[in-house]
Amino acid sequence: MPPLKVLIVGGGCAGPCLAFWLARSGHEVTVVERFPALRASGAQVDIRAQGIQVLKRMGLMDAVRRELVDEAGVSLVDDDNKSWATFMANKTGKGAQSATSEYEIMRGDLVNIFHAATKNSVRYIFGRSVEDFEQDESGVTVRLSDKTTARYDLLVGADGQGSRIRKAMLPSDAPDPVRHLGLYMAYWFLPRGGDDSNMRKMYHLPGSRMIMRRTHSPAESHVYFALKDDSPELRSLPKRTIDSQKHFWAAKFSGGRWETQRFIDSMHDTSNFYCQEIVQVRIETWSKDRVVLLGDAAHCPSPLTAMGTTGAITAAYVLAGELNRHSHDIPLALRNYEKTLRPFIDEIQKMNGFFWRIFYPRTKWGVFILHCFVGFLSFFKIPYLFARFSREERGGWVLPMYDEVDKSVPEAKA
């Protein structure tokens, strides 16, 4: 069969990861990104379980290791910076990852790695987006925002949890794919302070509030403010002006102890600020004829699961594998992609309601109970032992082996 002509919408992690596999297998791949340049920015992400296996098969593990953030573990502290519990990363190379992964990396560094691995074999178009598309049995005609049109065998929407491709693909009466979790988060970067270290710290306040500080370089740290609030009115928060968002977060966390005031002061000064509602994306099917969704556009698990990046690159590998195996029958490839991957996605989207209720306490008494609970777990090293003696694969789902794509990477079997 002749090589497929594929357009991928989205230049983050999922899209270029898919492009890597398809281009290595001889397909003609174009990635279109609506931003004018590569978006090599964002907060710290972690790679776990099956995602580690995918990176090894890509032959990119050495490149990833060179950019890893040295995060030793996570510690829960109180008003006076007293640690109630500490959970260290599992860096034995055996078992599952703990609260801190052995493979912590800044999102921008991972994006750069994927781009460097594909820039010579994949065409990148920046500063343009898909305006509309029409498909039939033999392909998809896509019109970009600059009014140019082109014909492709497959259109891939890897454009994030607010995917425009998903919106155009789904019928107007389809159920809302966004599952609201009643959680909101803001993060920003700030100069590294004297107490900042490679130990991530988390601080809980009454009112279902939490602060997390992580340090990713000798010069910088980044901080997260998180709030659990089920009020539907808050869903407009990420759409407000940046100044309005900053005012909201400063008011919500005013009066907090530990280093709260330092973080609020830095928030007003930073130009690198991001605010979002924490959601999941769940839809009945990830494809329609010759249009398919990938990563957060199809199955965002939410940052709370720590499996978003792993889910995206694992999905990219499975989609590439099925497309190579059934390049003569794209609808069949897309059906197999979903059939193969869906059990894994169902697993990583599971949310333990009890855990998240206790993790965002509403009262001072609730904060005390949380500290005692995690202190007990820490004292007896329960999370570490659980990780050390658990299987690396999440949920027991075994990553398929696709010889059709793996053979294109000499290091893939290493």
C-alpha positions as CSV (number, residue, x, y, z in Angstrom):
1,M,0.0,0.0,0.0
2,P,1.2,3.6,-0.7
3,P,2.1,5.7,2.4
4,L,-0.7,7.5,4.1
5,K,-1.0,11.3,4.0
6,V,-1.9,12.4,7.5
7,L,-2.6,15.8,9.0
8,I,-2.2,16.1,12.8
9,V,-3.7,19.1,14.6
10,G,-1.7,20.1,17.7
11,G,2.0,20.4,18.3
12,G,2.1,19.5,22.0
13,C,3.1,16.0,23.1
14,A,0.6,13.6,21.6
15,G,0.7,14.9,18.1
16,P,4.4,14.9,17.5
17,C,4.7,11.5,19.3
18,L,2.2,10.1,16.7
19,A,4.1,11.9,13.9
20,F,7.4,10.3,15.1
21,W,6.0,6.8,14.6
22,L,4.2,7.5,11.4
23,A,7.1,9.3,9.7
24,R,9.5,6.5,10.7
25,S,7.2,4.1,9.0
26,G,7.3,6.1,5.8
27,H,4.1,8.0,5.9
28,E,3.7,11.6,4.8
29,V,2.9,13.6,8.0
30,T,2.1,17.3,8.5
31,V,1.6,18.8,12.0
32,V,-0.4,22.1,12.2
33,E,-0.1,24.2,15.3
34,R,-2.3,27.3,15.8
35,F,0.4,29.1,17.8
36,P,3.1,31.0,15.8
37,A,5.9,28.9,17.3
38,L,6.5,25.6,19.1
39,R,4.8,25.8,22.5
40,A,7.7,24.5,24.5
41,S,6.4,25.8,27.8
42,G,4.2,24.6,30.6
43,A,4.6,23.1,34.1
44,Q,6.2,19.9,35.3
45,V,4.8,16.6,34.0
46,D,5.7,13.0,34.8
47,I,5.9,9.8,32.8
48,R,4.8,6.6,34.3
49,A,4.0,2.9,33.7
50,Q,3.3,2.2,30.0
51,G,4.6,5.7,29.0
52,I,8.1,4.7,30.1
53,Q,7.9,1.7,27.9
54,V,6.9,3.9,24.9
55,L,9.8,6.2,25.4
56,K,12.2,3.3,25.5
57,R,10.7,1.9,22.3
58,M,11.2,5.4,20.7
59,G,14.8,5.3,21.6
60,L,14.5,8.7,23.3
61,M,15.1,7.7,26.9
62,D,18.6,9.1,27.0
63,A,17.4,12.4,25.7
64,V,14.6,12.4,28.4
65,R,17.1,11.5,31.1
66,R,19.3,14.5,30.3
67,E,16.3,16.9,30.9
68,L,14.8,15.3,34.0
69,V,13.9,17.4,37.0
70,D,15.6,16.2,40.1
71,E,12.6,15.8,42.4
72,A,13.4,13.6,45.4
73,G,9.9,13.2,46.6
74,V,6.9,15.0,48.1
75,S,6.4,16.3,51.7
76,L,3.1,17.5,53.3
77,V,3.7,20.5,55.6
78,D,1.7,22.6,58.0
79,D,1.4,26.3,58.8
80,D,4.9,26.3,60.3
81,N,6.6,24.3,57.6
82,K,6.6,21.2,59.8
83,S,6.6,18.0,57.7
84,W,3.8,15.5,58.6
85,A,4.6,13.0,55.9
86,T,7.3,12.4,53.2
87,F,7.0,10.1,50.2
88,M,10.2,9.5,48.3
89,A,10.3,8.7,44.6
90,N,10.8,5.0,43.7
91,K,14.1,5.1,41.8
92,T,15.0,1.4,42.1
93,G,13.9,0.7,38.6
94,K,11.5,-1.9,39.9
95,G,7.8,-1.7,40.5
96,A,5.5,1.2,39.9
97,Q,6.2,4.9,40.3
98,S,5.3,6.6,43.6
99,A,3.8,10.1,44.1
100,T,6.9,11.5,42.5
101,S,7.9,9.7,39.3
102,E,11.5,8.8,38.5
103,Y,10.8,10.5,35.2
104,E,9.7,14.1,36.1
105,I,10.3,16.6,33.3
106,M,9.2,20.1,32.3
107,R,6.5,19.9,29.6
108,G,8.5,22.3,27.3
109,D,11.6,20.1,27.4
110,L,9.5,17.0,26.4
111,V,7.9,18.9,23.6
112,N,11.4,20.0,22.4
113,I,12.6,16.4,22.5
114,F,9.7,15.2,20.3
115,H,10.1,18.1,17.9
116,A,13.8,17.5,17.6
117,A,13.1,13.8,16.8
118,T,10.6,14.7,14.0
119,K,11.6,18.1,12.5
120,N,13.6,16.5,9.7
121,S,10.9,14.0,8.7
122,V,7.7,15.8,9.5
123,R,6.3,19.1,8.0
124,Y,5.4,21.6,10.7
125,I,3.0,24.5,10.0
126,F,2.8,27.2,12.7
127,G,0.4,30.0,13.2
128,R,-2.5,28.3,11.4
129,S,-5.5,26.2,12.4
130,V,-8.1,24.0,10.8
131,E,-11.1,26.1,9.8
132,D,-13.3,23.3,8.6
133,F,-13.1,19.9,6.9
134,E,-15.2,17.5,4.8
135,Q,-14.7,13.8,4.5
136,D,-15.9,11.0,2.3
137,E,-15.0,7.3,1.9
138,S,-11.6,8.1,0.3
139,G,-10.3,10.9,2.4
140,V,-10.6,14.3,4.2
141,T,-10.5,17.7,2.6
142,V,-9.2,20.2,5.1
143,R,-9.3,24.0,4.9
144,L,-6.8,26.0,7.0
145,S,-7.3,29.5,8.5
146,D,-5.2,30.9,5.6
147,K,-7.8,29.6,3.2
148,T,-5.5,26.9,1.7
149,T,-7.0,23.5,1.2
150,A,-5.4,20.0,1.0
151,R,-6.5,16.4,0.8
152,Y,-5.5,13.8,3.4
153,D,-6.1,10.2,4.1
154,L,-6.6,10.9,7.8
155,L,-7.2,13.9,10.1
156,V,-6.0,13.6,13.7
157,G,-7.3,16.0,16.4
158,A,-4.5,16.2,19.1
159,D,-5.6,19.7,20.1
160,G,-6.1,19.4,23.8
161,Q,-9.1,19.1,26.1
162,G,-10.9,22.0,24.4
163,S,-10.4,20.3,21.0
164,R,-12.0,22.1,18.1
165,I,-11.7,19.0,16.0
166,R,-13.7,17.1,18.5
167,K,-16.4,19.8,18.5
168,A,-16.6,19.6,14.7
169,M,-16.6,15.8,14.7
170,L,-19.3,15.1,17.2
171,P,-23.0,15.7,16.3
172,S,-24.6,18.7,17.8
173,D,-26.8,16.7,20.1
174,A,-23.9,14.6,21.5
175,P,-23.6,14.5,25.3
176,D,-21.1,17.0,26.8
177,P,-17.7,15.3,26.7
178,V,-16.4,17.3,29.6
179,R,-16.8,15.9,33.1
180,H,-16.6,18.7,35.6
181,L,-14.7,17.7,38.8
182,G,-15.3,20.9,40.8
183,L,-11.6,21.7,40.9
184,Y,-9.6,24.7,39.7
185,M,-5.9,25.3,39.6
186,A,-3.5,28.2,38.8
187,Y,0.2,27.9,38.4
188,W,3.1,30.3,37.8
189,F,6.9,30.5,37.9
190,L,8.9,32.5,40.5
191,P,12.5,33.0,41.5
192,R,13.9,30.2,43.6
193,G,13.8,31.0,47.3
194,G,16.2,30.1,50.1
195,D,13.9,27.2,51.4
196,D,13.1,25.8,48.0
197,S,14.7,22.4,47.4
198,N,14.2,19.3,45.2
199,M,11.5,18.1,47.7
200,R,8.1,19.0,46.5
201,K,6.0,20.5,49.3
202,M,2.2,20.6,49.7
203,Y,0.3,22.7,52.1
204,H,-3.4,22.4,52.9
205,L,-5.7,25.1,54.1
206,P,-9.3,24.9,55.3
207,G,-11.9,25.7,52.7
208,S,-10.8,22.9,50.3
209,R,-7.6,24.8,49.4
210,M,-4.1,23.5,48.6
211,I,-0.7,25.0,47.7
212,M,2.1,23.0,46.0
213,R,5.6,24.2,45.4
214,R,8.0,22.4,43.1
215,T,11.6,23.5,42.1
216,H,12.8,22.6,38.6
217,S,16.0,24.5,38.2
218,P,18.7,26.4,40.2
219,A,17.0,29.7,39.3
220,E,13.3,28.9,39.3
221,S,10.5,27.2,41.2
222,H,6.8,27.0,40.3
223,V,3.8,27.1,42.5
224,Y,0.2,25.8,42.2
225,F,-2.9,27.1,44.0
226,A,-5.7,24.6,43.9
227,L,-9.3,25.0,45.0
228,K,-12.2,22.5,45.2
229,D,-15.5,24.3,44.6
230,D,-18.6,22.8,42.9
231,S,-20.2,26.1,42.1
232,P,-21.1,26.2,38.4
233,E,-20.5,30.0,38.4
234,L,-16.7,29.4,38.8
235,R,-16.5,27.6,35.4
236,S,-16.1,31.0,33.8
237,L,-12.9,31.7,35.8
238,P,-10.4,30.5,33.1
239,K,-12.1,32.8,30.6
240,R,-11.7,35.9,32.6
241,T,-8.9,38.4,32.2
242,I,-5.5,37.5,33.7
243,D,-5.7,40.4,36.2
244,S,-9.2,39.2,37.3
245,Q,-7.9,35.6,37.7
246,K,-5.0,36.8,39.8
247,H,-7.2,38.9,42.0
248,F,-9.5,35.9,42.5
249,W,-6.6,33.6,43.6
250,A,-5.0,36.2,45.8
251,A,-8.3,36.9,47.6
252,K,-9.0,33.1,48.0
253,F,-5.7,32.4,49.6
254,S,-5.1,35.6,51.5
255,G,-4.3,35.0,55.2
256,G,-2.7,31.6,54.6
257,R,0.5,30.8,56.4
258,W,3.6,28.8,55.4
259,E,4.9,30.8,52.3
260,T,1.5,31.8,51.1
261,Q,2.2,35.5,51.0
262,R,5.5,35.1,49.1
263,F,3.6,33.1,46.5
264,I,0.8,35.7,46.2
265,D,3.4,38.5,45.8
266,S,5.2,36.5,43.0
267,M,1.9,35.9,41.2
268,H,1.3,39.6,40.8
269,D,4.8,40.0,39.3
270,T,4.9,37.0,36.9
271,S,4.0,37.1,33.2
272,N,4.0,33.3,33.1
273,F,0.6,32.5,34.7
274,Y,-1.9,29.9,33.8
275,C,-5.4,29.1,35.2
276,Q,-7.6,26.2,34.4
277,E,-10.6,24.1,35.4
278,I,-9.6,20.5,36.1
279,V,-11.8,18.3,34.0
280,Q,-11.9,14.9,32.4
281,V,-12.9,14.2,28.8
282,R,-15.1,11.2,28.1
283,I,-16.8,10.4,24.8
284,E,-18.4,7.3,23.5
285,T,-16.2,7.0,20.4
286,W,-12.8,8.6,19.4
287,S,-13.3,8.6,15.7
288,K,-15.7,9.1,12.8
289,D,-14.8,7.7,9.5
290,R,-11.4,9.3,8.7
291,V,-11.2,11.7,11.6
292,V,-9.8,10.5,14.9
293,L,-9.0,12.1,18.3
294,L,-5.8,11.6,20.3
295,G,-4.6,12.5,23.8
296,D,-6.5,15.0,25.9
297,A,-8.9,15.7,23.0
298,A,-10.1,12.1,23.2
299,H,-9.6,11.1,26.8
300,C,-8.1,13.7,29.1
301,P,-7.8,11.9,32.5
302,S,-7.1,15.2,34.4
303,P,-3.9,16.3,36.0
304,L,-5.0,14.7,39.3
305,T,-4.3,11.2,37.9
306,A,-0.7,12.1,36.9
307,M,-1.4,10.0,33.8
308,G,-2.1,12.6,31.2
309,T,1.2,12.6,29.4
310,T,1.5,8.8,29.8
311,G,-1.9,8.4,28.3
312,A,-1.2,10.7,25.4
313,I,2.1,9.1,24.3
314,T,0.7,5.6,24.9
315,A,-2.3,6.4,22.7
316,A,0.0,7.8,20.0
317,Y,1.9,4.5,19.9
318,V,-1.2,2.4,19.7
319,L,-2.8,4.5,17.0
320,A,0.4,4.4,14.9
321,G,0.6,0.7,15.4
322,E,-2.9,0.0,14.2
323,L,-2.6,2.4,11.2
324,N,0.5,0.6,10.1
325,R,-1.1,-2.8,10.6
326,H,-4.2,-1.8,8.7
327,S,-3.1,1.0,6.4
328,H,-5.3,-0.5,3.7
329,D,-8.4,-0.1,5.9
330,I,-8.4,3.1,8.0
331,P,-11.8,2.7,9.6
332,L,-10.7,-0.8,10.7
333,A,-7.5,0.6,12.1
334,L,-9.4,3.3,14.1
335,R,-11.8,0.7,15.5
336,N,-8.9,-1.5,16.6
337,Y,-7.2,1.6,18.1
338,E,-10.2,2.2,20.3
339,K,-10.8,-1.4,21.2
340,T,-7.2,-1.9,22.2
341,L,-6.7,1.3,24.1
342,R,-10.0,1.8,25.8
343,P,-9.4,-0.6,28.8
344,F,-6.2,1.3,29.6
345,I,-7.9,4.7,29.4
346,D,-10.8,3.5,31.5
347,E,-8.2,2.5,34.1
348,I,-6.3,5.8,34.2
349,Q,-9.6,7.8,34.4
350,K,-10.7,6.1,37.6
351,M,-11.1,8.6,40.5
352,N,-11.2,7.6,44.1
353,G,-13.9,9.8,45.5
354,F,-13.0,9.2,49.1
355,F,-9.3,10.1,48.5
356,W,-10.1,13.4,46.8
357,R,-12.7,14.3,49.5
358,I,-10.1,13.9,52.3
359,F,-7.3,15.5,50.2
360,Y,-9.2,18.8,50.0
361,P,-10.5,19.2,53.6
362,R,-13.0,21.9,54.3
363,T,-12.2,22.5,57.9
364,K,-9.2,22.8,60.3
365,W,-10.2,19.5,61.8
366,G,-10.2,18.0,58.3
367,V,-6.7,19.3,57.7
368,F,-5.6,17.7,61.0
369,I,-7.2,14.3,60.0
370,L,-5.5,14.5,56.6
371,H,-2.1,15.1,58.3
372,C,-2.6,12.2,60.7
373,F,-3.7,9.9,57.9
374,V,-0.8,10.6,55.5
375,G,1.6,10.6,58.5
376,F,0.5,7.1,59.3
377,L,1.1,6.0,55.7
378,S,4.5,7.7,55.6
379,F,5.6,6.2,58.9
380,F,5.0,2.7,57.8
381,K,6.3,3.4,54.3
382,I,3.0,2.0,52.8
383,P,3.0,3.9,49.5
384,Y,6.7,3.1,48.9
385,L,6.2,-0.6,49.6
386,F,3.1,-0.7,47.5
387,A,5.0,1.0,44.5
388,R,8.1,-1.2,45.0
389,F,6.2,-4.5,44.8
390,S,3.5,-3.5,42.3
391,R,3.7,-4.2,38.6
392,E,5.0,-1.3,36.4
393,E,2.0,-1.6,34.1
394,R,-1.0,0.4,35.2
395,G,-4.0,-1.8,35.7
396,G,-2.3,-4.8,34.3
397,W,-2.8,-3.5,30.8
398,V,0.1,-4.8,28.7
399,L,1.4,-2.4,26.0
400,P,1.0,-4.1,22.6
401,M,4.0,-4.8,20.5
402,Y,3.7,-3.5,16.9
403,D,6.5,-4.8,14.8
404,E,5.3,-2.6,12.0
405,V,6.4,0.5,13.8
406,D,9.0,-0.8,16.3
407,K,11.3,-2.1,13.6
408,S,11.7,1.4,12.2
409,V,13.6,2.5,15.4
410,P,16.9,0.7,15.8
411,E,16.9,1.3,19.6
412,A,13.3,0.4,20.1
413,K,14.0,-3.1,21.5
414,A,16.6,-1.9,23.9
